[in-house]
Amino acid sequence: MKFIAERKIFIIFTLFVCFAYIFFGMLSSTLKGAPLQLNPGFITESSQYNYFRYLAKSFLNGRLDVTECPAIHDLVLFNQKKYLYWPPVPALVFMPLVAAFGLDLPDRLLNILMGAANIYLFLLVIRRICQRYNYAIDTISVLIFGAFWAFGTVHFYMSLSGGVWFISQVLAQTFLLGAVYCLMAENKKIRKYLLSGFWFALAVYTRNDIVFGGIFFLIIILEDSGYSLKGLFLKRGLLFGSFFIIFSLINLYYNYARFGNAFDNGINYHNMGADFLDKFRNWGYMSMHYIPYNFYVEIVRLPKFINRIPLIEMDFNGFGFIWASPFFLMIIPAGVFYLKSFAGKQKYISAVESKMVLAALISVLLIGLIILMIMGTGVSQFAARYTLDFHLFLCLILLPFINYMLSFKWFKVISLALIFVSFCMNTLGVFLFY
């Protein structure tokens, strides 16, 4: 009964987040300098940059190029045709909507609904992990953590956009959260690994860098299999990876059918800006050369402070995600906490929990490395939108630390203060970006 009651609370909270997203979306589109007012058109109008709609229409017509898209910005131009270099799964999601209602879809509202669904899934994931590792984190604390994810990270403003760049990242989180939720189930039946693998494959072919989060899933599967690399682990690992293999083969054919090369996603024919073109010619789309600058911008760069309201000047080049979501600074004391637990005589967390933390950490580092090697930082953006791809794993790293520290009142006070600042920063981000 307690579980059912908590689920109802989660649903109510999710509905609140959904309406809050709609409200802030309509409010944020007010012309700069004008009185604040609600603009329903913000969520009802189509976005010219949701290229997935046009690709969905092309798929329905048996084509792989986009024929009805009026724009060419950030598209692939090849043999006098326009293509998308983004993975195709979001277009598959839009296919039934386009088939039923045509191309005139409320893209921002649809992305808001996906963003709200992510909040519900996030709450379920946190609760399921708490059950798996016997954490005594109460419902209120889970809701506060969910509120941080909803309003204290870049997920907030990204969920209000109808552009292809933001839809792909928000939808990827939907699939990733679904994959983690399935994997953390207490049972060890075949369908658990198949379902988790299915959602993970969808996440990867929505945002390719998420493939490096696969290490997290494999380590959890290894935990389920008694830490033996033979027998059950191989069987369960193959079940988990089966959909990824199938999707990969389909994607290779998709590339070959478009560009005559199974390993070419069209980036060589990308209609990129002049600044990106110079980088691409000199160092390619991905290079170690980009890491120092990208690390500075996406991780540690401070926002541009000004001495007037709203105290921050919008910079579409972005700034470090830890300043947009300062609650993530808890990673520093959490790291000290884990090092003391690993190296000291007193073990603050169990060996099983430490492996989960290690799995999440490796996923953060690998996804982060890929993000930092990309020739761009995510322009145009507030803060560092690419980092959303590993935010979930950062939260999982923090979870055992939070479970241990919640008994200390001072920790609760500091955490709430950092979460409040995160709320303020990302609410500003909504108004500054839109």
C-alpha positions as CSV (number, residue, x, y, z in Angstrom):
1,M,0.0,0.0,0.0
2,K,2.8,2.4,0.8
3,F,4.3,1.7,-2.6
4,I,1.0,2.5,-4.4
5,A,0.6,5.7,-2.3
6,E,4.1,6.8,-3.2
7,R,3.4,6.1,-6.9
8,K,0.3,8.4,-6.7
9,I,2.4,11.1,-5.1
10,F,5.0,10.8,-7.9
11,I,2.2,11.1,-10.5
12,I,0.8,14.2,-8.9
13,F,4.3,15.7,-8.7
14,T,4.9,14.9,-12.4
15,L,1.7,16.6,-13.4
16,F,2.8,19.7,-11.4
17,V,6.1,19.7,-13.2
18,C,4.3,19.4,-16.6
19,F,2.0,22.4,-15.8
20,A,5.0,24.3,-14.5
21,Y,6.9,23.7,-17.7
22,I,4.0,24.9,-19.7
23,F,3.6,28.0,-17.6
24,F,7.2,29.0,-17.7
25,G,7.3,28.2,-21.4
26,M,4.4,30.6,-22.1
27,L,5.8,33.2,-19.8
28,S,9.4,33.1,-21.0
29,S,8.5,34.0,-24.6
30,T,7.4,37.5,-23.6
31,L,9.4,40.1,-25.6
32,K,12.5,41.3,-23.7
33,G,11.7,44.5,-21.8
34,A,7.9,44.0,-22.1
35,P,5.6,43.2,-19.2
36,L,5.4,39.5,-18.5
37,Q,2.4,37.8,-20.0
38,L,1.4,34.3,-21.0
39,N,1.8,33.4,-24.7
40,P,-0.1,30.2,-25.6
41,G,1.4,30.2,-29.0
42,F,4.7,29.2,-27.5
43,I,3.5,25.7,-26.9
44,T,0.9,25.4,-29.7
45,E,3.0,26.5,-32.7
46,S,5.3,24.2,-34.7
47,S,9.1,24.8,-34.6
48,Q,10.8,25.2,-37.9
49,Y,13.8,23.4,-36.4
50,N,12.1,20.1,-35.5
51,Y,13.7,18.3,-38.4
52,F,12.5,14.9,-37.0
53,R,8.9,15.8,-38.1
54,Y,10.1,16.1,-41.7
55,L,12.1,12.9,-41.5
56,A,9.1,11.1,-40.1
57,K,7.1,12.2,-43.0
58,S,9.8,11.0,-45.4
59,F,9.9,7.6,-43.7
60,L,6.1,7.4,-44.2
61,N,6.6,8.1,-47.8
62,G,9.4,5.6,-48.2
63,R,12.2,8.2,-48.4
64,L,15.4,8.8,-46.4
65,D,15.9,12.4,-47.3
66,V,13.8,15.3,-46.0
67,T,11.8,16.8,-48.9
68,E,9.4,19.2,-47.2
69,C,11.9,20.9,-44.8
70,P,12.2,24.6,-45.7
71,A,15.5,25.1,-43.8
72,I,19.0,23.9,-44.5
73,H,20.7,25.0,-41.2
74,D,22.7,22.2,-39.6
75,L,21.5,19.7,-42.2
76,V,23.4,17.4,-44.5
77,L,23.5,18.4,-48.1
78,F,24.4,15.5,-50.4
79,N,23.6,14.9,-54.1
80,Q,21.2,17.8,-54.1
81,K,19.2,16.3,-51.2
82,K,18.8,17.1,-47.5
83,Y,19.5,14.6,-44.8
84,L,19.8,14.5,-41.0
85,Y,23.1,13.4,-39.4
86,W,21.3,12.8,-36.1
87,P,20.3,9.2,-35.3
88,P,16.9,8.4,-36.6
89,V,15.0,7.0,-33.5
90,P,13.2,10.4,-32.7
91,A,11.8,10.4,-36.2
92,L,10.4,6.9,-35.6
93,V,8.7,8.3,-32.5
94,F,7.1,11.1,-34.5
95,M,5.9,8.8,-37.3
96,P,2.5,7.9,-35.7
97,L,1.9,11.6,-34.8
98,V,2.8,12.8,-38.3
99,A,0.7,10.0,-39.8
100,A,-2.3,11.1,-37.7
101,F,-2.0,14.9,-37.6
102,G,0.4,15.9,-40.3
103,L,3.4,18.1,-40.0
104,D,1.7,20.9,-38.0
105,L,2.5,19.6,-34.6
106,P,3.0,21.5,-31.3
107,D,6.7,20.5,-31.0
108,R,7.4,22.4,-27.8
109,L,4.4,20.9,-26.0
110,L,5.4,17.4,-27.1
111,N,8.9,17.9,-25.8
112,I,7.4,19.3,-22.5
113,L,5.4,16.0,-22.2
114,M,8.6,14.0,-22.8
115,G,10.4,16.1,-20.2
116,A,7.7,15.6,-17.6
117,A,7.8,11.9,-18.3
118,N,11.5,12.0,-17.5
119,I,10.7,13.4,-14.1
120,Y,8.4,10.5,-13.3
121,L,10.9,8.0,-14.6
122,F,13.7,9.7,-12.6
123,L,11.6,9.3,-9.4
124,L,10.9,5.7,-10.1
125,V,14.6,5.0,-10.8
126,I,15.7,6.6,-7.6
127,R,13.1,4.7,-5.6
128,R,14.0,1.4,-7.3
129,I,17.7,1.8,-6.6
130,C,16.9,2.7,-3.0
131,Q,15.0,-0.6,-2.8
132,R,17.8,-2.6,-4.4
133,Y,20.4,-1.3,-2.0
134,N,18.2,-0.9,1.1
135,Y,18.5,2.9,1.3
136,A,16.4,4.7,3.9
137,I,15.6,7.7,1.7
138,D,12.0,8.9,2.4
139,T,9.5,10.1,-0.2
140,I,10.1,13.8,0.5
141,S,13.8,13.4,-0.1
142,V,13.2,11.5,-3.4
143,L,10.8,14.3,-4.5
144,I,13.4,17.0,-3.6
145,F,15.9,15.1,-5.7
146,G,13.4,14.8,-8.5
147,A,12.7,18.6,-8.2
148,F,16.4,19.2,-8.6
149,W,16.4,17.2,-11.8
150,A,13.3,18.9,-13.1
151,F,14.1,22.5,-12.3
152,G,17.7,22.6,-11.2
153,T,19.5,21.3,-14.3
154,V,19.6,22.2,-18.0
155,H,16.8,19.6,-18.5
156,F,14.4,22.4,-17.5
157,Y,15.0,24.8,-20.4
158,M,15.8,22.1,-22.8
159,S,12.4,20.5,-22.2
160,L,10.7,23.7,-23.4
161,S,12.3,23.7,-26.9
162,G,10.9,22.3,-30.1
163,G,14.3,22.2,-31.8
164,V,15.9,19.0,-33.1
165,W,19.0,19.5,-30.8
166,F,17.0,19.6,-27.6
167,I,14.3,17.0,-28.5
168,S,17.0,14.4,-29.2
169,Q,18.7,15.0,-25.8
170,V,15.4,15.0,-23.8
171,L,14.1,11.9,-25.5
172,A,17.4,10.1,-25.0
173,Q,17.0,10.6,-21.3
174,T,13.5,9.1,-21.5
175,F,15.0,5.9,-23.0
176,L,18.0,5.9,-20.7
177,L,15.9,6.3,-17.6
178,G,13.7,3.5,-18.8
179,A,16.7,1.2,-19.4
180,V,18.0,1.9,-15.8
181,Y,14.6,1.4,-14.3
182,C,14.2,-2.0,-16.0
183,L,17.7,-3.2,-15.1
184,M,17.3,-2.3,-11.4
185,A,14.2,-4.6,-11.0
186,E,14.7,-7.2,-8.2
187,N,13.8,-10.2,-10.5
188,K,16.4,-11.7,-12.8
189,K,14.1,-12.9,-15.6
190,I,15.0,-12.8,-19.2
191,R,12.6,-10.0,-20.0
192,K,14.3,-7.7,-17.6
193,Y,17.5,-7.8,-19.6
194,L,15.7,-7.7,-22.9
195,L,13.6,-4.7,-21.9
196,S,16.6,-2.8,-20.5
197,G,18.6,-3.5,-23.6
198,F,15.7,-2.4,-25.8
199,W,15.4,1.0,-24.1
200,F,19.2,1.4,-24.0
201,A,19.5,0.7,-27.7
202,L,16.8,3.4,-28.3
203,A,18.8,5.8,-26.1
204,V,22.0,5.1,-28.1
205,Y,20.4,5.7,-31.4
206,T,18.9,8.9,-30.2
207,R,22.2,10.2,-28.7
208,N,25.2,8.1,-29.8
209,D,27.5,9.1,-27.0
210,I,25.2,7.3,-24.5
211,V,26.7,4.0,-25.8
212,F,29.5,4.6,-23.4
213,G,27.0,4.4,-20.5
214,G,26.8,0.7,-21.4
215,I,29.6,0.0,-19.0
216,F,27.2,0.9,-16.1
217,F,24.7,-1.7,-17.4
218,L,27.3,-4.4,-17.9
219,I,28.6,-4.0,-14.3
220,I,25.1,-4.2,-12.9
221,I,24.5,-7.3,-14.9
222,L,27.8,-8.7,-13.6
223,E,26.5,-8.0,-10.1
224,D,23.3,-9.8,-10.9
225,S,25.4,-12.8,-12.1
226,G,27.5,-13.2,-9.0
227,Y,30.5,-11.5,-10.4
228,S,31.3,-14.4,-12.7
229,L,32.3,-13.6,-16.3
230,K,31.0,-16.9,-17.5
231,G,27.6,-18.6,-17.8
232,L,24.8,-16.2,-16.6
233,F,26.7,-13.0,-17.3
234,L,27.4,-14.0,-20.9
235,K,23.7,-15.0,-21.4
236,R,22.3,-11.9,-19.7
237,G,24.8,-9.7,-21.4
238,L,23.9,-11.1,-24.8
239,L,20.2,-10.6,-24.0
240,F,20.9,-7.0,-23.0
241,G,23.0,-6.3,-26.1
242,S,20.7,-8.1,-28.6
243,F,18.7,-5.0,-29.5
244,F,21.8,-2.9,-29.7
245,I,23.3,-5.3,-32.2
246,I,20.1,-5.3,-34.3
247,F,19.8,-1.5,-34.2
248,S,23.4,-1.1,-35.1
249,L,23.0,-3.3,-38.2
250,I,19.9,-1.3,-39.3
251,N,21.8,1.9,-38.7
252,L,24.7,0.7,-40.9
253,Y,22.3,0.0,-43.7
254,Y,20.6,3.3,-43.1
255,N,23.9,5.1,-43.6
256,Y,24.8,3.0,-46.7
257,A,21.5,3.6,-48.3
258,R,22.0,7.4,-48.0
259,F,25.7,7.9,-48.6
260,G,27.0,4.7,-50.0
261,N,29.1,4.1,-46.9
262,A,27.8,2.2,-43.9
263,F,30.1,4.1,-41.5
264,D,29.3,7.6,-42.9
265,N,26.4,9.4,-41.1
266,G,26.8,12.4,-43.4
267,I,28.9,14.7,-41.2
268,N,31.3,15.2,-44.1
269,Y,28.5,16.9,-46.0
270,H,27.2,18.9,-43.0
271,N,26.0,22.4,-43.7
272,M,27.9,23.9,-40.8
273,G,28.8,27.5,-39.9
274,A,32.1,29.1,-41.0
275,D,33.7,28.8,-37.5
276,F,32.9,25.1,-37.4
277,L,34.0,24.6,-41.0
278,D,37.5,25.8,-40.1
279,K,37.7,23.5,-37.1
280,F,36.4,20.6,-39.2
281,R,39.0,21.1,-41.9
282,N,41.9,21.3,-39.4
283,W,41.0,18.7,-36.8
284,G,37.9,16.9,-37.9
285,Y,34.5,16.5,-36.1
286,M,36.1,14.8,-33.0
287,S,39.6,15.4,-31.8
288,M,41.7,15.5,-28.6
289,H,42.6,19.0,-29.7
290,Y,39.2,20.3,-28.6
291,I,39.4,18.9,-25.0
292,P,41.1,21.8,-23.2
293,Y,38.8,24.5,-24.5
294,N,35.6,22.4,-24.2
295,F,36.6,21.4,-20.7
296,Y,36.9,25.1,-19.8
297,V,33.6,26.1,-21.3
298,E,31.4,23.1,-20.3
299,I,32.8,22.3,-16.9
300,V,34.5,25.3,-15.1
301,R,33.8,28.5,-17.0
302,L,31.9,31.0,-14.9
303,P,28.7,32.7,-16.2
304,K,29.0,36.3,-17.1
305,F,27.9,38.3,-14.1
306,I,26.5,41.8,-14.4
307,N,25.6,44.4,-11.7
308,R,21.9,44.6,-12.7
309,I,18.9,42.3,-12.7
310,P,19.0,39.4,-13.6
311,L,22.7,39.4,-12.5
312,I,23.7,37.1,-15.4
313,E,24.3,38.0,-19.0
314,M,23.1,35.5,-21.6
315,D,26.1,33.9,-23.4
316,F,24.9,31.4,-26.0
317,N,28.4,29.8,-26.0
318,G,27.6,28.5,-22.5
319,F,29.4,28.1,-19.2
320,G,30.3,25.3,-16.8
321,F,27.4,23.0,-15.8
322,I,28.5,23.0,-12.2
323,W,27.6,26.7,-11.9
324,A,24.2,26.1,-13.5
325,S,23.6,23.2,-11.1
326,P,25.7,23.8,-8.0
327,F,24.2,20.9,-6.2
328,F,26.5,18.8,-8.4
329,L,29.4,20.3,-6.4
330,M,28.4,17.6,-3.8
331,I,30.5,15.4,-6.1
332,I,33.6,16.8,-4.4
333,P,32.7,15.8,-0.8
334,A,31.1,12.6,-2.1
335,G,34.5,11.7,-3.7
336,V,36.3,12.3,-0.4
337,F,33.6,10.1,1.3
338,Y,34.1,7.2,-1.1
339,L,37.9,7.4,-1.0
340,K,37.8,7.2,2.8
341,S,35.4,4.3,2.6
342,F,37.6,2.4,0.1
343,A,40.9,3.1,1.8
344,G,39.9,3.2,5.4
345,K,39.0,0.6,8.0
346,Q,35.5,2.0,8.4
347,K,33.3,1.1,5.4
348,Y,30.6,3.7,4.8
349,I,29.1,1.8,1.9
350,S,29.1,-1.8,1.0
351,A,31.2,-3.5,-1.7
352,V,28.0,-3.9,-3.9
353,E,27.3,-0.1,-3.6
354,S,30.9,0.8,-4.4
355,K,30.7,-1.2,-7.7
356,M,27.5,0.7,-8.6
357,V,29.3,4.0,-7.9
358,L,32.3,2.9,-9.9
359,A,30.1,1.9,-12.8
360,A,28.4,5.3,-12.9
361,L,31.7,7.1,-12.5
362,I,33.2,5.2,-15.5
363,S,30.1,6.1,-17.6
364,V,30.4,9.8,-16.6
365,L,34.1,9.8,-17.6
366,L,33.6,8.1,-20.9
367,I,30.6,10.0,-22.0
368,G,32.3,13.2,-20.8
369,L,35.4,12.5,-22.8
370,I,33.4,12.0,-26.0
371,I,31.5,15.2,-25.3
372,L,34.7,17.2,-24.8
373,M,36.2,15.8,-28.1
374,I,33.4,17.3,-30.2
375,M,34.3,20.3,-32.2
376,G,31.5,22.4,-30.7
377,T,30.3,23.0,-27.1
378,G,26.6,22.9,-27.9
379,V,25.9,26.5,-29.2
380,S,23.3,27.9,-28.8
381,Q,22.6,27.0,-25.2
382,F,22.3,28.1,-21.6
383,A,25.1,26.6,-19.5
384,A,26.3,23.2,-21.0
385,R,23.6,21.2,-22.6
386,Y,25.8,18.3,-23.8
387,T,26.4,17.4,-20.1
388,L,22.8,16.4,-19.7
389,D,23.9,13.1,-21.3
390,F,25.7,12.1,-18.1
391,H,23.7,13.9,-15.5
392,L,21.8,10.8,-14.6
393,F,25.0,8.9,-13.8
394,L,26.2,11.8,-11.7
395,C,23.0,11.5,-9.6
396,L,23.6,7.8,-9.2
397,I,27.1,8.5,-7.9
398,L,25.6,10.9,-5.3
399,L,22.9,8.5,-4.1
400,P,24.8,6.4,-1.6
401,F,26.5,9.5,-0.3
402,I,23.1,11.2,0.2
403,N,21.7,8.1,1.9
404,Y,24.5,8.2,4.5
405,M,24.5,11.9,5.0
406,L,20.8,12.6,5.4
407,S,21.0,11.8,9.1
408,F,23.0,15.1,9.5
409,K,21.0,18.2,9.7
410,W,23.8,20.5,8.4
411,F,24.0,18.3,5.3
412,K,20.3,18.8,4.6
413,V,20.6,22.6,5.0
414,I,23.6,22.8,2.6
415,S,21.9,20.5,0.1
416,L,18.7,22.5,0.1
417,A,20.6,25.7,-0.3
418,L,22.5,24.3,-3.3
419,I,19.3,23.0,-4.8
420,F,17.6,26.3,-4.4
421,V,20.5,28.1,-6.2
422,S,20.2,25.5,-8.9
423,F,16.5,26.3,-9.2
424,C,17.3,30.0,-9.5
425,M,20.0,29.6,-12.1
426,N,17.9,27.4,-14.4
427,T,14.8,29.5,-14.0
428,L,16.9,32.4,-15.2
429,G,18.1,30.2,-18.0
430,V,14.6,29.7,-19.2
431,F,14.0,33.4,-19.4
432,L,17.4,34.3,-20.8
433,F,17.4,31.6,-23.5
434,Y,13.9,32.1,-24.8
